[in-house]
Amino acid sequence: MNPQNPQNPKNPMDQPVPTFTTAETGALHDVLHEIVADGAAPGGVVVCGTRRAGGTEAGGRAVLSAGVVSPFTGPGTPDEHTVYDIASLTKVTATWPLVGRALDAGLLDLDAPVREFLPPMDGAMPSGEATVRQLLSHTSGLRAATRFDLYDLTARPLHELICHELMENLPGVHRYINRGYILLGLALAHVHGRPLDALARDMWAELGMHDTAYGPVRQEPRVAPTERQEGHDRLWGAVHDDNAAIMGGVAGHAGVFAPAADLATYAEHLLAGRESPLGQWFRMSLVPQAEIEPGLQRGLGWILGAGGTVAYHHGFTGTSLHLAPATGRYVVIVTNAVHNGAAARIRITPLRELAHKFLAAG
């Protein structure tokens, strides 16, 4: 499970854990209120926290909230237990950690073609030659556009349709590609002989993330609706991502629903360092694999900013997870920013930038 250019980063468990100051939480709360007032989202929740002390007990948390879950489902204020469609955070809360476990178990190999971990296929498989490492780091060269509504899924299984496609770019160049994580999800199901959602459910239960699940989830006031679809009611408890929906709601790139409290628990496990196998995999994944743009690198799954001091990932619906391994601090952001239209989600950028700024500052 050794990433390229192995390093020996400092163990975060050996470092003191600075708590969030009143000024920092106050500033994040103010910006959260501002984006809700601006119509970027009907509401949202931010959790500022620190890693688990000694790798066992929960770290300190501050929970900030604003607005309502949705004006269509009641006037309730969201809290850390409100369940959101976390969109592409699925990549780093389901697929990426399961890949780490499969590597440990010898079921996957970082530098082997993904076709080796899928059901046997005939013919040329250009996209099937992409390695697990390349898929994790978005450097595979696979086609970036994902339109499964244009595929004939009755002709061949999805993994065959993708693997037989020509590559769009040379491997090694960074380009954000959903289908890479879709292939990883299919590979995980194949090597384990179990569905992806079952694998993820068992893992989340072990981690204490009891309200995290692949959808659909029950329509109830604590579940945040997302966007109204043309000709349909507002999505509520059903996955927002079109391609994940075509796959039945369970995919390697999207489909997971979670509350901020569970994402905070997850962050604490990631920041536990050598005290946790998941923490070890997280630290190993922070080795840069490709440049996204000047000052921004891609690790295995995670985006690395601020000179590698902050690792983060976003979700299209308006979610984010930011972590500072050296200090043990993290910020969870969950909103249903697509509720008011997909364009509205861009207006939560100031909240994400402020979270990144505070973590980068130490």
C-alpha positions, 0 to 999 in steps of 0.5 A: 500500500506504498504510494509513490515517493514515500515519505515519513510525515510527522505523526499528528498524534505527537503534536499538540491539538489547538482548539478553535478560538471563539473568533474563528468559530464566530467568523465561520458562524457569521459567514454561514449566516451570510450565505443562507441570507444570500440564498446560497442554501436554505440552511447548513451546519458546520462542525469545527473539531479536533482529533480524538485524544489518544486516538480513542475518545472523541475530540472537542467539537463546536457545532454551528447552524443557520437557516432551515432544513428546507422551507418545503419540509418544515421550519426546523433548524438543521443540526449535527444530526440532519442528514444531507446528500454528501455527493462527491464526499462519497469518494473519500468516505466510502470508496477511498477508505474501502480501497485502503482496506482492500489493499491491506487485505491483498485484494487490490494492488495500487499499481495494477490495472483495474481490469484485474479486479473486475469480472473477466472481459474480452477484447481491447480494454484501453480504459481498463488499463488504468491503475488503481493509483491513477483512478484514486488520483484522477490521473487515469486519462479516462473520459471525463464526461459521464452520461450513463443515460446515453449508455445501453446498459442492457447490452453489456455490464457497466464495467465492460462499457467503461473499460472498452472505451478509448482514453481521452488523455494520456495517463499522469495528467490530472483531470477530475473524473467520476468514472474512475471512482465508479470503476473502483466501486465496481472493483470493490464489489467484485473482489469482495463478492458483496455489494458496495453499499453493504461493504460501506455499511459495515465499515461505517458501523465499525467507525460509529457512523450510524446515520451514514448510508447509501440512499434512498433514505427515508423522507423525514424532516431531518433529511435535507431535500436537494434540487427540483428535477424537471417534471418531478418533485424535489429530490428528498432522500433520493440521490441528486447525482444523475449517474448514481441514480441510474446505478440505483443510488449506489456508486463509487463517486456519489450516493451517500447520505450523512449528518455532520456528526458522522462526518466529524466522527470520520474526521477524528478517525482520519486524524488519529494517525498511527493509532488507527489503520484508517489514519495510517491510510490517510497519512499515506494518501497525502503524498502528492501524485499530481499537480492540479494547479500551482499550489494545489496537489492531488494525493490519493483521493484528497486535494492537498492545499496550503503546502500540503498542510490541509487535505480536503474534498468537496461535494457538488450538493454543497458539502466539504470536509477539510482536515489539517493532519499536523494540528489535528483540526478539521471543519465539516460543512454540510449544506443543501446548496443545490436546493435553490438551483445548481448555480447557487452552490457556488455562493458557499465558496466563502465558507469553504475558503474561510475553513481552509484559511483557518486550518492552514493558519495552524 
